[in-house]
């Protein structure tokens, strides 16, 4: 499964001439491991064909429109889970700690929840743990897959393959909740600006009141309960699980 995960990771990176040249090597890796069901392999061959024979500038433009300019298709996992809430920061810390416990140290420019990096990490750890962690992200992967399928994008096959490797079905109600989030049109610049607009930062008593409202208030209280008392040792972070909390996007 290790090579297959590496291929999926590579296919979700920004298209380059080097990536195009590596298509035969990626096909050979998939053939060697033969971990994908036949229907999934046929689907992944489609995007490999597009990558190998497509115009590089067109491929790059498509990638940017889908994954950089469309928030609902973001390749940052916690964007779908926590949005811009403070929980996302702690989730990042926990995931980074998991990487480091397995010997993966990131550069300062990388975010740990970036899906290509996450898949690359999974390719370097034991298969059973990789499957379990991949299954934890299943609801996010399925929501993105469905949005890509609606756009008739071959990239949807990458997410189908990842789910096939996980061998775990996502919870339908959680997927439905994610799909109820806004799904922007990358060509609607006004809507994109609104979706990415930063929330107002509030200080003073108003900030304390706001923290008690909505989804962040309860999450903050739960985190406070789990904090160790003064003078007590801090427990090691547990394996992060990608769970869904509805975001408060406009």
VOPAGU-2260 file (C-alpha; in pm, 1 decimal, decimal comma):
REM VOPAGU-2260
SITE   aa  ch    i         X         Y         Z
SITE  UNK   A    0       0,0       0,0       0,0
SITE  UNK   A    1     297,1     228,7      54,6
SITE  UNK   A    2     362,8     296,6    -313,1
SITE  UNK   A    3      -5,9     344,6    -388,0
SITE  UNK   A    4     -34,1     609,6    -117,1
SITE  UNK   A    5     269,8     785,6    -260,8
SITE  UNK   A    6     106,1     792,3    -602,7
SITE  UNK   A    7    -215,7     938,1    -462,4
SITE  UNK   A    8     -12,7    1198,6    -274,7
SITE  UNK   A    9     174,7    1295,7    -591,7
SITE  UNK   A   10    -144,9    1325,4    -795,3
SITE  UNK   A   11    -280,5    1584,0    -550,4
SITE  UNK   A   12      24,2    1808,3    -580,5
SITE  UNK   A   13      55,9    2104,1    -817,0
SITE  UNK   A   14     118,2    1973,4   -1171,3
SITE  UNK   A   15     473,1    2018,4   -1298,9
SITE  UNK   A   16     676,6    1888,7   -1590,7
SITE  UNK   A   17     849,9    1652,7   -1346,2
SITE  UNK   A   18     515,6    1513,1   -1235,1
SITE  UNK   A   19     411,6    1458,5   -1596,3
SITE  UNK   A   20     736,2    1273,4   -1663,6
SITE  UNK   A   21     675,9    1050,3   -1362,1
SITE  UNK   A   22     343,7     910,7   -1493,1
SITE  UNK   A   23     500,2     583,7   -1623,7
SITE  UNK   A   24     670,0     534,5   -1286,1
SITE  UNK   A   25     340,2     592,8   -1104,5
SITE  UNK   A   26     163,1     341,1   -1328,4
SITE  UNK   A   27     437,6      86,0   -1260,1
SITE  UNK   A   28     404,8     142,0    -883,0
SITE  UNK   A   29      28,4      84,9    -894,5
SITE  UNK   A   30      80,1    -229,9   -1103,6
SITE  UNK   A   31     345,4    -362,6    -865,2
SITE  UNK   A   32     132,6    -331,4    -552,4
SITE  UNK   A   33    -203,5    -404,7    -717,1
SITE  UNK   A   34    -391,2    -276,3    -411,5
SITE  UNK   A   35    -671,0     -92,6    -588,4
SITE  UNK   A   36    -995,0    -263,2    -693,5
SITE  UNK   A   37   -1026,4    -284,0   -1070,2
SITE  UNK   A   38   -1294,0     -14,9   -1094,9
SITE  UNK   A   39   -1079,5     226,9    -895,2
SITE  UNK   A   40    -773,0     147,7   -1104,4
SITE  UNK   A   41    -965,3     230,0   -1421,6
SITE  UNK   A   42   -1063,3     563,9   -1269,3
SITE  UNK   A   43    -711,0     651,7   -1161,5
SITE  UNK   A   44    -584,1     568,4   -1509,4
SITE  UNK   A   45    -804,5     848,3   -1640,5
SITE  UNK   A   46    -629,4    1118,5   -1439,8
SITE  UNK   A   47    -289,7     965,3   -1517,1
SITE  UNK   A   48    -376,9     989,0   -1885,2
SITE  UNK   A   49    -487,9    1350,5   -1849,5
SITE  UNK   A   50    -169,6    1436,2   -1659,9
SITE  UNK   A   51      57,3    1267,9   -1911,6
SITE  UNK   A   52     -98,0    1417,4   -2223,5
SITE  UNK   A   53    -253,6    1743,4   -2108,2
SITE  UNK   A   54    -113,4    2090,4   -2163,9
SITE  UNK   A   55      82,3    2177,1   -1851,3
SITE  UNK   A   56     -53,2    2531,5   -1824,4
SITE  UNK   A   57    -410,0    2404,1   -1857,0
SITE  UNK   A   58    -346,1    2141,3   -1590,8
SITE  UNK   A   59    -200,5    2401,3   -1356,0
SITE  UNK   A   60    -489,5    2640,7   -1413,5
SITE  UNK   A   61    -739,7    2364,0   -1341,5
SITE  UNK   A   62    -557,0    2270,7   -1020,9
SITE  UNK   A   63    -557,3    2629,4    -894,2
SITE  UNK   A   64    -925,1    2680,0    -976,6
SITE  UNK   A   65   -1023,3    2362,9    -794,0
SITE  UNK   A   66    -802,2    2343,4    -489,4
SITE  UNK   A   67    -662,0    2692,0    -433,7
SITE  UNK   A   68    -960,7    2907,3    -524,9
SITE  UNK   A   69   -1244,5    2683,6    -403,1
SITE  UNK   A   70   -1263,9    2663,5     -27,3
SITE  UNK   A   71   -1507,2    2369,9     -30,6
SITE  UNK   A   72   -1241,5    2167,5    -217,0
SITE  UNK   A   73    -950,8    2271,0       3,6
SITE  UNK   A   74    -682,4    2004,3      41,6
SITE  UNK   A   75    -630,0    2115,9     402,4
SITE  UNK   A   76    -829,2    1861,5     601,3
SITE  UNK   A   77    -893,4    2075,9     906,7
SITE  UNK   A   78   -1036,5    2352,7     690,1
SITE  UNK   A   79   -1341,7    2129,1     647,8
SITE  UNK   A   80   -1343,6    2018,0    1009,9
SITE  UNK   A   81   -1272,3    2333,2    1208,7
SITE  UNK   A   82   -1288,2    2618,7     957,5
SITE  UNK   A   83   -1106,6    2915,0    1109,8
SITE  UNK   A   84   -1187,6    2827,8    1470,7
SITE  UNK   A   85    -919,6    2801,8    1737,6
SITE  UNK   A   86    -968,5    2424,7    1747,4
SITE  UNK   A   87    -788,3    2405,9    1416,4
SITE  UNK   A   88    -465,5    2530,3    1573,6
SITE  UNK   A   89    -464,8    2260,5    1839,5
SITE  UNK   A   90    -551,8    1996,2    1581,7
SITE  UNK   A   91    -250,2    2112,1    1378,4
SITE  UNK   A   92     -25,4    2083,3    1682,0
SITE  UNK   A   93    -148,0    1731,7    1758,5
SITE  UNK   A   94    -103,6    1616,2    1399,2
SITE  UNK   A   95     244,8    1765,6    1378,0
SITE  UNK   A   96     334,3    1586,3    1701,8
SITE  UNK   A   97     212,4    1259,2    1550,8
SITE  UNK   A   98     435,0    1312,4    1248,4
SITE  UNK   A   99     736,1    1382,5    1465,7
SITE  UNK   A  100     680,0    1072,2    1678,1
SITE  UNK   A  101     712,6     875,9    1355,3
SITE  UNK   A  102    1026,5    1066,3    1251,4
SITE  UNK   A  103     869,2    1309,5    1003,3
SITE  UNK   A  104     980,9    1667,7    1056,6
SITE  UNK   A  105     822,2    1933,8     839,3
SITE  UNK   A  106     959,9    2258,3     704,7
SITE  UNK   A  107     819,2    2578,8     846,8
SITE  UNK   A  108     630,0    2650,0     523,2
SITE  UNK   A  109     420,5    2331,8     539,9
SITE  UNK   A  110      89,1    2278,8     715,9
SITE  UNK   A  111      44,3    1930,1     863,5
SITE  UNK   A  112    -316,6    1890,4     746,8
SITE  UNK   A  113    -233,8    1930,0     377,6
SITE  UNK   A  114    -369,5    1611,4     221,7
SITE  UNK   A  115     -69,6    1530,6      -4,3
SITE  UNK   A  116     159,6    1556,5     299,0
SITE  UNK   A  117     -79,7    1346,2     508,8
SITE  UNK   A  118     -85,2    1072,9     241,1
SITE  UNK   A  119     294,0    1086,7     216,0
SITE  UNK   A  120     312,1    1038,9     593,2
SITE  UNK   A  121      72,2     743,1     578,2
SITE  UNK   A  122     294,6     578,1     319,0
SITE  UNK   A  123     578,9     571,8     572,7
SITE  UNK   A  124     398,8     407,8     867,7
SITE  UNK   A  125     266,6      53,7     925,3
SITE  UNK   A  126     -24,2     -37,8     701,0
SITE  UNK   A  127    -278,2    -104,2     976,1
SITE  UNK   A  128    -222,3     235,6    1135,9
SITE  UNK   A  129    -226,8     403,2     796,2
SITE  UNK   A  130    -565,0     245,8     714,2
SITE  UNK   A  131    -709,9     355,3    1046,1
SITE  UNK   A  132    -591,0     713,8    1011,1
SITE  UNK   A  133    -711,1     727,9     652,2
SITE  UNK   A  134   -1049,0     597,8     763,6
SITE  UNK   A  135   -1072,2     880,7    1017,3
SITE  UNK   A  136   -1070,2    1128,3     729,3
SITE  UNK   A  137   -1328,6     935,3     527,5
SITE  UNK   A  138   -1615,8    1182,1     568,9
SITE  UNK   A  139   -1400,5    1472,9     447,6
SITE  UNK   A  140   -1266,7    1270,6     154,8
SITE  UNK   A  141   -1616,7    1164,5      53,3
SITE  UNK   A  142   -1751,7    1520,0      64,4
SITE  UNK   A  143   -1467,0    1644,6    -156,6
SITE  UNK   A  144   -1509,1    1345,2    -388,8
SITE  UNK   A  145   -1876,5    1420,0    -440,5
SITE  UNK   A  146   -1808,0    1787,2    -510,1
SITE  UNK   A  147   -1540,0    1695,3    -762,8
SITE  UNK   A  148   -1769,2    1438,8    -925,1
SITE  UNK   A  149   -2037,6    1708,0    -958,7
SITE  UNK   A  150   -1778,6    1912,1   -1147,8
SITE  UNK   A  151   -1694,8    1604,5   -1362,1
SITE  UNK   A  152   -1334,9    1627,9   -1246,9
SITE  UNK   A  153   -1103,1    1329,3   -1283,2
SITE  UNK   A  154    -953,1    1424,9    -946,7
SITE  UNK   A  155   -1253,7    1258,6    -783,3
SITE  UNK   A  156   -1088,0     924,5    -863,9
SITE  UNK   A  157    -798,6    1002,3    -629,1
SITE  UNK   A  158   -1041,6    1037,1    -339,9
SITE  UNK   A  159   -1225,7     718,4    -440,4
SITE  UNK   A  160    -896,7     531,2    -432,1
SITE  UNK   A  161    -802,3     670,4     -92,5
SITE  UNK   A  162   -1134,1     552,2      48,4
SITE  UNK   A  163   -1085,7     208,9    -108,1
SITE  UNK   A  164    -752,3     176,9      70,5
SITE  UNK   A  165    -906,5     281,3     401,8
SITE  UNK   A  166   -1164,6       2,8     380,2
SITE  UNK   A  167   -1400,2     207,7     598,2
SITE  UNK   A  168   -1728,7     366,1     498,1
SITE  UNK   A  169   -1782,5     728,1     607,4
SITE  UNK   A  170   -2084,5     817,0     816,7
SITE  UNK   A  171   -2357,4     931,4     580,6
SITE  UNK   A  172   -2501,1    1190,5     820,7
SITE  UNK   A  173   -2160,1    1352,9     870,0
SITE  UNK   A  174   -2098,1    1358,3     495,2
SITE  UNK   A  175   -2442,0    1514,1     443,4
SITE  UNK   A  176   -2360,8    1785,7     699,1
SITE  UNK   A  177   -2035,2    1865,4     520,0
SITE  UNK   A  178   -2211,9    1880,9     185,5
SITE  UNK   A  179   -2455,8    2133,8     331,0
SITE  UNK   A  180   -2165,9    2378,2     366,4
SITE  UNK   A  181   -2134,9    2641,0      88,1
SITE  UNK   A  182   -1980,9    2507,3    -233,0
SITE  UNK   A  183   -1830,4    2801,7    -418,1
SITE  UNK   A  184   -1799,3    2849,0    -791,1
SITE  UNK   A  185   -1430,2    2930,6    -858,1
SITE  UNK   A  186   -1535,8    3162,3   -1139,2
SITE  UNK   A  187   -1757,6    3371,4    -907,0
SITE  UNK   A  188   -1493,1    3610,3    -776,1
SITE  UNK   A  189   -1730,1    3803,3    -551,6
SITE  UNK   A  190   -1846,3    3486,1    -377,6
SITE  UNK   A  191   -1487,5    3370,9    -337,1
SITE  UNK   A  192   -1385,6    3698,6    -177,5
SITE  UNK   A  193   -1674,7    3667,1      66,6
SITE  UNK   A  194   -1588,1    3306,3     148,7
SITE  UNK   A  195   -1224,8    3386,2     223,3
SITE  UNK   A  196   -1289,8    3715,7     402,1
SITE  UNK   A  197   -1124,9    3718,6     742,5
SITE  UNK   A  198   -1351,6    3738,9    1043,3
SITE  UNK   A  199   -1333,1    4048,5    1261,8
SITE  UNK   A  200   -1100,8    4011,8    1559,2
SITE  UNK   A  201   -1274,7    4122,5    1879,1
SITE  UNK   A  202   -1090,7    4212,2    2199,4
SITE  UNK   A  203   -1202,7    4282,6    2554,3
SITE  UNK   A  204   -1531,3    4178,1    2720,1
SITE  UNK   A  205   -1700,7    4135,6    2382,2
SITE  UNK   A  206   -1449,5    3868,7    2290,8
SITE  UNK   A  207   -1523,2    3672,6    2608,3
SITE  UNK   A  208   -1893,3    3687,4    2537,3
SITE  UNK   A  209   -1846,8    3579,4    2179,4
SITE  UNK   A  210   -1635,2    3283,6    2287,9
SITE  UNK   A  211   -1930,3    3141,9    2477,4
SITE  UNK   A  212   -2152,8    3146,4    2167,8
SITE  UNK   A  213   -2178,1    2899,2    1886,2
SITE  UNK   A  214   -1967,4    2590,6    1833,4
SITE  UNK   A  215   -1644,3    2738,5    1969,5
SITE  UNK   A  216   -1785,1    2800,9    2317,4
SITE  UNK   A  217   -1860,9    2436,6    2393,3
SITE  UNK   A  218   -1534,7    2318,3    2238,0
SITE  UNK   A  219   -1335,5    2562,7    2453,1
SITE  UNK   A  220   -1507,6    2438,2    2768,8
SITE  UNK   A  221   -1436,5    2076,3    2679,7
SITE  UNK   A  222   -1070,4    2156,8    2620,0
SITE  UNK   A  223   -1053,8    2330,3    2958,4
SITE  UNK   A  224   -1186,9    2018,6    3130,7
SITE  UNK   A  225    -914,7    1807,9    2969,9
SITE  UNK   A  226    -630,6    2040,9    3070,7
SITE  UNK   A  227    -412,7    1905,6    3356,0
SITE  UNK   A  228    -421,2    2085,4    3688,4
SITE  UNK   A  229    -127,2    2313,8    3775,9
SITE  UNK   A  230     179,9    2109,7    3861,2
SITE  UNK   A  231      48,2    1794,1    3694,3
SITE  UNK   A  232     236,2    1641,0    3398,6
SITE  UNK   A  233      98,1    1715,9    3052,7
SITE  UNK   A  234     -13,6    1393,4    2882,1
SITE  UNK   A  235     119,7    1306,2    2539,1
SITE  UNK   A  236    -118,4    1405,8    2262,8
SITE  UNK   A  237    -341,8    1129,0    2141,5
SITE  UNK   A  238    -373,8    1030,2    1778,5
SITE  UNK   A  239    -575,0    1307,2    1617,1
SITE  UNK   A  240    -912,2    1203,9    1479,3
SITE  UNK   A  241   -1066,1    1413,1    1206,0
SITE  UNK   A  242   -1419,8    1466,7    1327,1
SITE  UNK   A  243   -1674,5    1709,1    1192,5
SITE  UNK   A  244   -1804,3    2021,9    1358,6
SITE  UNK   A  245   -2024,4    2248,4    1144,7
SITE  UNK   A  246   -1837,1    2565,5    1057,2
SITE  UNK   A  247   -1981,5    2911,9    1105,5
SITE  UNK   A  248   -1901,2    3040,2     759,1
SITE  UNK   A  249   -2136,7    3288,9     604,7
